[in-house]
Amino acid sequence: MGTIADDSRPKATTAMSTKAQEVALDKALVARFKAGDESAFEEMVSRYWDRIYAMVHKLLRNTQDAEEVTQDAFIRAHRGLENFRGDSSFSTWLYQIATNLARNRYWYWWRRKRDKSVSFDQPIAAESSTTLAEVFPAEVESPEDITITNEFKDRVAAAMDLLNEKHREALVLRNVRNLTYEEIADELQISIGTVKSRIARARESLREKMGNELL
């Protein structure tokens, strides 16, 4: 009599796990990037943007800060990927970058809040309802402040003109026209991952051209 095949083994023993598949795909993307294929990095952005953003937002609980930290994380990853040795998985490495940046942003915010703990809405005395805001005049820009602001705007505009055309276009749509990533993708007829990658690269280039004035 023939033996009956034992089908009780878990499917995980006969098929590559989802995690293993992700690691394998990441390794392939890293190899493509190191070989000079920039589109591989855009695929990485598409794969991990939402997950990194969700993790950072959970830590910072601020949409703008979370978006900036997420962009910075991919900027750092792009800069360091050429020397990425694979001692850990790409996802672990990326999450560590994002976590460190989020922690730095949190402590920077906390120190500023601690140093500026006096509220202009508080009464000037316990027996008075008059607030500090009613006592001190509203801050008005001096002619010198206005000149400095205008000079800074001119430097930003000049730096923007030096950006790659595609990067500049994506950055203007996002920061000037305030379009969502989905709206930019529709307008430019590109993927959302490509939009996010271009904006991150644009911010990186702009910082370099501005001498880190935009940090």
MORA-V130636 format. One record per helix or strand. SS is the DSSP state (H for helix, E for strand). FROM is the first residue (numbers start at 1). TO is the last residue. If there is no record, write none. Layout:
ss->SS from->FROM to->TO
ss->SS from->FROM to->TO
This chain:
ss->H from->11 to->13
ss->H from->18 to->34
ss->H from->39 to->60
ss->H from->63 to->83
ss->H from->90 to->115
ss->E from->123 to->123
ss->E from->131 to->131
ss->H from->132 to->135
ss->H from->143 to->161
ss->H from->165 to->175
ss->H from->181 to->188
ss->H from->192 to->209
